[in-house]
């Protein structure tokens, strides 16, 4: 497994945990014997053990790298959306003032161009916040998730986005996370529009007017003054009723009138455009951070309930029920060799013939873990090593046997349970010759596992740690 990636954050651990649960729900249980042993050895409550197991499985199966690729794709997708926001805001301003238009500007058409789409999407988000199950992430949130997956360019990221949404749904955080994205997008869009308006109005002369067929002039006077009341409190100009009436059907050439309308338009854009988005973005950020701090796996889900007995057995959860006996039963030496006291070095053999004498004479300080012939013996040894990993481990194998997948998987798991590991390719018994082709198969397989091996007895290395 790769160890180059930095350890994931708490949020990423939760995300990977939910991804593993979703994967097992769709594809069935994973091979998790070693992951469960490591989780039990790591200790902690059930939530911590579930996360430890999931992190190990994610690293083994490449999901840790897939998450890194997804986050890189998410960052690139966010950069694309931000670029679209800047360009879109500039386009709104150009459309409002008419980039190619030399004549006067209909002030209410300009205002509609600047705020119309913003107000529609804002209303849609508010409706989704109160009525939609997912909190109204909107098309923009779904676009970001889709772009993130496509830009990750990793086939293993398919479950990451659904797992993220399910994780956030537990505390209804999806609405606030995607809401922060939506309001941040519009905040940047409207800021870009405001800056573009300032640049255009500073370098060109614009006249403003309004016109109507159905409504009377008093309606527009009242509407203009009502919209401009809040901006006026912040210092923006507000045209007086005489100027508003005089601007009907034609733009005034008076400089004060042009500046009054320009200030009014900028103030309305700021107060009814930027400020609501800024406040909502801060609200979403606050709810996101507070909810994320309390995020945890939902242990009531069936997938997590099934893991409880494997990761936290009933006897461990209940604690000590009876008084300790005066003497403890002894474990037969044939099961795992010596008792489970910690040793700096350990020798174990895998599937040896009964006619081969074993174990050899061991130096002091080197433990004998016996011969592993059954699945139960393997499990018990791995449980022992998970709690007390030796500094040095030598594994003896008979190279006359084929290096099957089960044996190679066991060698890999044993090597991860010790500080350093070596494989001892035993010489053939007297009177027998070694099959060179089969020995080559062992060499190839052990090289692929990255294990040190040799035909010389590693007893000196076990005793001192030196070659």
Buried (B, 14 or more C-beta within 10 A) or exposed (E): EEEEEEEBEEEBBBBBBBBBBBBBEEEEEBEBBBBBBBBBBBEBEBBBBBBBBBBBBBBBBBBBBBBBBBBBBBEBBBEBBBEBBBEBBBBBBBBBBBEEEEEBBBBBBBBEBBBEBBBEBBEBBEEBBEEBEBBBBBEBBEBBBEBBBEBBEBEBBBBBBBBBBBBBBBBEBBBBBBBBBBBBBBBBBBBBBBBBBEEBBEEEEBBBBBBEEEEEEEEBBEBBBEBBEBBBEEEBBBBBEEBBBBBEEEBBEEEEBBEBBBBBBBBBBBBBBBBBBBEBBEBBBEBBEEBBEEBEBBBEBEBBEEBBEBBBEEEEEEEEEEEEEEEEEEEEEEEBBBEBEEBBBBBBBBBBEEEEEBBBEBEEEBBBBBBBBEEEBBEBBBBBBBEBBBBBBBBBBBBBBEBEEEBBBBBBBBBBBBEBBBBBBBEEEEEEEBEEEBBEBBBEBBEEBEBBBEEEBBBEBBBEEEE
